[in-house]
Amino acid sequence: MATDPIHGWHAYLAAPAREALDALLADHVVFQSPAVHTPQEGNAVTMKYLIAATEVLGVPSFRYLGEWRRERSAVLEFECTLDGSIQVNGVDMIE
């Protein structure tokens, strides 16, 4: 039976560990973000972006509001508050 990558993602966020994130990512993963103007290709660079995002957004207020899944993809809506007053809303789109 295949491992559910979304379950793995939630487990990683609950207890961030580099090894757990590495196990979730394909060798030729492509990371795309509106904050980065070009797609970032490869496991190593994608891990750097995701670890940085986890460090910045992984505050106690971080929570997922909704989750929509298809056979090969998912959209996870989240929110958090940074520095007590900066409200961040976004989505993680995973394929």
C-alpha positions, 0 to 999 in steps of 0.5 A: 500500500502506498504511503499517503504523502499528505499524511506524511506532510502533516506528520512532518509539520507536527515534528519537523525533521529533515529526514522526514521531509527528505522522504516525502520529496521526489528527487526531481521535485519542482517547488513553485511559489509566488515569492520565487519568480522561477520554478526551483528544481530538485530535492536539495533546493526544495528542502531549503525552501520548505525548511525555511517556510516551516521555521517562519510559519511554524508558529503555534497559531499555524493551522490548516482551515481546509483540505481538498484532495484528488487522486494525485493532488491536494490543496491545503488552506492555512492561516497563522499570525506572525509577531502577534499582529501579521495575519497570513493566509495561504494555500499549499498546493501539492501534486 
